[in-house]
Amino acid sequence: MAEFRTIDDLEVAGKRALVRADLNVPMKDGAITDTTRIERTAPTIVELAEKGARVIVLSHLGRPNGEAVAGMSLGPVVAALGAALGGRRVTFADASVGPKAEKVVAAMTDGDIALLENLRFDEREEMNDAGFAAALASLGDVYVGDAFSCAHRAHASTEALARLLPAVAGRLMQAELEALHKALDAPDRPLAALVGGAKVSTKLDVLTNLVRKVDQLILGGGMANTFLGAAGVGIGASLAEADMAETARTIMRDAAATGVEIVLPDDAVVASALEEGVAIRTVPIAEVPRDAMILDIGAASSDALIRRFGGLKTLVWNGPLGAFEVPPFDAGTNAVARAAADLTKAGRLISVAGGGDTVAALSHAGVEDGFSYVSAAGGAFLEWLEGRELPGVAVLKPRS
């Protein structure tokens, strides 16, 4: 990865390595309900410790808005982090800067690991404050950015701090950047992007960028309804954004001008309400009843997408094809996701997916581990799809 420095470019033995991780894990009644983010950053921490670094982990948790909120302390994360690190001892400092943090760091020896308190307990973190960054920098000798999911925010720990120390990408950040670069910046073609979800308005910049980069743009969910309506197809009582119709038509014209194929459903599963047990019908897309809602793609559309996938080299996936949270409207997303996973396992497809609802949909389909790469980043993944330069990534580029 020539554009970014990595751990391989640093000699870390005996040095204090500040690792910006994303340990913003979901909690309920003080217990962690999903340790995925902890497990994903663990290899970076283990490698640094085994190379003799004194590893100081930085993270936020929740939105405390600059206040010390007891329920958002990183203290309860210590045990889970230690477990993910193979049972290694993790020391906790109940402050991110100042005497308490300094005392914990001063007591460390080579190979030790410490976790500092929630960065966002200090209001200066989200302000990208130079003074707060300097206080953090005083605790370390090198900076390791390993939180791609936070890289779209120019905060003190993701941007200003990285400018004060030798800065490199950790293994999770490296894996994210390499996968995303391979998927969209230097893809094997044909390249398709599957974009679903409820609204065009929330992904307008994504669509505008993708239509300049992909060979095929596959649309699903409420977003597809808006495009169908804009093309003059009756969509009944389906979720759509009528005020985005002209925008949809502009995107379709731009796609036609550049030879990008926009793929919309051929049939749909419709019902009178989004609820389990409701009567459903599968109808051609041009025959949606006026009082019915499109809630999933039909079998013909699923089969067509599966055949289409067979001719692709690369697939970028963001968003479900239907209301997958409520069976049986998960059938289309499940079938298509499983086909993509099968092609990936067979070595015929590079598949990269990301976004909160996307990860949930792929997990629901049982194929989260079947894709080439599934990004746990939400907003950062979307901003990457929009073609933006992320501040927490840009700061890791070699300095002149």
N, C-alpha and C positions, 0 to 999 in steps of 0.2 A: 504494500500500500504506500506508494512513493510519496503521495501528497501529505501524509500524516505520519508523525513520529509515533512509535509504539514503545512498549516496554523493552523491546529488543534493542532500542537505541540508548538505553540508560544503564549505567552501572549503579545499582541500588544498594549494594551491601553496605551496611553501616549507616545508611541514610534514612531520614525520616520522610516517608512517602505519604502525602496527603491524597487519599483516594476519594474522589467525589462519586459516590454510588447513589443509586436510587433505592432506598429502603422504605419508600412510601407505600407500605403494605396495608391491605384492608384489615381492620380490627373490629371485633365485636365483643363487648363486655370484657375488654382488656386482653383478649386472645386474638392471635393472628389467624385469619381465615384462609389465607393464600400466601405461601412462602415463595412463589415463583421468582419475584424480583430479587429476593435474597439469594436464592440458588444460582441465579444467572450471573450475579456479580462475584460469587464466591471464588471462581477460578483465578480471577485477577488478584484477589487478596491472598489466596494460598500461594500463588507463584511468587509474589513479592516477598512474602514472609519466608518462603523456602530459599530465596536468594539473599536473605539476610537483611532485608529492609525492616524498619520499624514502621508498621502500617497503621496509619491514623485515618479512620473511615469517617467521612462527612456525609450527612444526608439531611433531608427534611422529612416531616411526616405531617400530612394534613395541611390545614390552612389556619394556623393560630394567629395570624395577623400581627406578628411582632410581640405577642404576649406569651408568657410561660403557662401553657394550658396543660394541666396534669394528664388529661386523657390523650394528649398528643406527644408525650415523652417517648423518646427512643429507648428508654430503659427496658421495656418489655420485649424489645427486639433482640437484646443481647443473647438470650438463650438460643433463639432460632438461628441467629447468625453463627454462633459457636457450633451448633449442630451442622449447619451447612458447610462449615469449614473443617469438618471431620473431627469435631470434638475439641478443637483448639480453644484455649482460654481467651476470652475477650474482656478487656477492662473497659469500664464505662466511666466517662466523665460527665457529670450533670451540668455541664456548661460547654459552649462551643468555642469560646475564647476567654481570656482572663486567667486569674490565678488557679482556678480549679482545673481548667483544661491544661494549663502549663505544668501543673504538678503531676498530672497523669502522664503527660508526654515525657517529662523529665525522668520519670521512673522506668521508662521502657528500655529494654535491651534488644539487640538484634533478633529479629524473628517474632517479636511481640506484636500484638494487635490490640488497638484501642478504638472505641467508638465514642464520638463526641455527641453531645446533646443536640436536639433538633435545631438546625440552623435558623429556621424561621421563627424561633422564639425571640430573635433579634430582628427588629424591623429593618435594619440596615441590609440584611441579606437580599430581600426583594428589591431594594433600591440600588443594587449593584454598587454599594458604597465603597469607596477606595479605602477608607479607614478600617472598615470591617474586613475587607480583603487583606489588608496589610497585617491585621491582627491574626488572621488565619495563616497567612504566609509565614509568620514568625514561628509557627509550630512545626514547619516542615522545611525540607530541602528540595524536594521535587513534587510535581503535581501530576496526578494520573486521573484523567477524565474517563469515567466509566459509566456515565449516566446519559446515554443518548436520549432517553425519555424526558430529560430535563434540559436538553441542549437548545431548545427553541426559546428558552428564557435567558436573558442577559442579567443573571443574578451574580452576586459577589462570588459565590462558590463555583459558578459555572463559567464565568467570563473574566471578571477583574482579577481574581486570584490566579488564574492560569497565565496571566501576563506578567506576574511577579516572580515566577519560578520556572525552571525548565519543565515544559509541559508535554505530556504524551498521552496517547489513547490507551486505555486498558483493554483487556481482551474482549469484554462484552462490547465496548464501543467500537473496537476494531472489527468485530464480527458484523455488527450492524452496518457500519460504513461500507465494508466490502460487499455484503449482500445487496445493499441498496444500490451501490455503484454498478454492480453486475446486472441488476434487474432493470434499471432505467437509463443509466448513463452510458453503459457499454454492453447492451444486451445481445444475446443470440436471438436472431429473428427467424420467424415472425414473433412479434411481441404484442400481447394483448393486456389490457387493463380491465378488470372487472370492478365496477364501482356501483355499490348499492347504497341502501339507506333511505331515509325518509325524504330529505329535501335537497333540491338543487342548490338552493341559496347557501347552504352551509358548506357546499363543496364546489362552488362556482370556480374558484381559483384552481382547484384540483383538476376539474374538467378542462379548463382553458389551457392549462399546462400540458395535460396528458394528450390532448388532441394534436399537439405539436410533436409528440414523441413516439406514440404507439402506432401500430399497424391496425389494430382493432380496439374499439372501445365498447365494452359490453356493459349495458346498464340494467339495473334491477331495482326492486323495491318501489317506494313512492317516487323515487327519482325517475324511474322508467315511465311511471304514469304521467308525469309532467311532460316528458318528451313525446309520449304517445298522444296526449291531448294536444300538444303543440303541432303535431303532424296531422291533426284532424280526426284522430281515432276516438270514438266514444269510450269513456272509461267509467261510466256510471257514477256511483257515489264514492269512488276511490279517493284515497289521499293523494292530493296533487297541489301544486302551486300555480294557480292560474296566472298570477302576476309575473311568473318566470317564463311564460310561454315564448315571448319574443327572444329572450336570452337563449332558450333551448333551440329555437330556430337558427339563431346566429351560430351556435356551436355546431349544429348540423350542417350549415352552409360552409363553415370553416373546415369541417371534416371532409366534406365532399371536394372542396378545393384542393386539399392536400392528399387526397386518396386514402383517407382513414375511414374504415368501415365502422359505422355505428350499428351495434347489434341490440335489438329490442325483442321482447318476448313475442312468440307466435301464438301462444295460448295462455290461459290464466285459470287459476283456481279462485273461484269467487264465492262469496257468502254475504248474508245480510248483516253479520256482526262479527267482530273479532273476539271469539270466545270458543272454548272447547265444547265439543258436542253439537255445534251449529251445523245445519245442513249445508253441504258444499256441492258445487258443480264445477266441472272443467269445461271451458268454452273457448272457441277461437277468439283471438284478441279483438277481432272486429265485431264480436257479438256479446259484449259484456252488457248485461241487463242494466237499465237505468237505476234500479234500486239496489244494485249489488256492488260490493267492493272487491277489487283485485287484492288478494292477500298472499298469493304465491304464484310462481310460474307453474305452468302445467307440464305434463309429462313430455309433450312434444318439444317444448322449449328446453327442458332438461336434457333430453336426448340429443337435440341439436347442439347444445353447448358442449356436451361430452364429446360428440364427434368433432366439433371445432377444436377442442383442446388437443385432440390427437394430431393436429397439424401445426401446433404451436411449438416454439422453443422456450419461450419465457412468458410467465403469467404473473402479473401484479394484482393482488386482490385487496379491496377495501370495501367492506359493507356487505350485508346479506342480500339475498334475492327475494326474500319475503319476510313475513312476520314470524321468524323462526322460533320466537319465544313461546308461541302458542301452537301446539300440535293441532291439526295435521299440516299447518302452514309452514312447517320446517322441512317438508319433503324435498322441495326443489333445491334448497341450499344444501341439504344433507347429501343428495345424490351427486350434485355437481362437485362439491368439495371432496367427496370420496373419490371421484374420478380423477380430480387433479392430484390427489395424494397418491393414487395408484400409478399414474404416469410419472410422478416424481420418483417414487420408489423404483420404478423400472428404468430410471435414468434417461427418460425421454423428455422431461420438462423441468425447467428451473422455476420454482414457485415461491414467491415472496408475498407475505400477507402482513397486515398490521392495522391497528385501530381497535379501540375497546370493543365495539360490537362485533368486529370481525373475529377477534380472538375468541370471544364468547361463542360465536356461531361455529367456528371450527372445532372448538372444544366440545360443543353440543353434538357435532357430527362425529366426534371421536377421531379426528384427523389432525389435531394440533401438532402432533409429532411427525406427521407425514409430509409436511411441506419442507422445501429447502431451507426456508427461514421464516419464522413468525416473530415479528417485532412486538415487544410488550409496550412500546411507546405509543401513546395516543396522539396528543397534539403535535409532537415532534414528527411523527410519521406523516401526518396530514400536511404539515408545512413542508416536509421534504417532497411529497407528491405535488405540492404547489410550485416547486422549483425554487423555494427560498433558501438563502444561505443561513444556516443556524449559527447563532453566536457562539454556542458552546462547542461547535465543531470547527468553525473558522479559526478560533483561537489556538487550535492544536496544529495548525499548519506551520511548517518550518518558517522561522523568522529570518529575514534578510539581514 
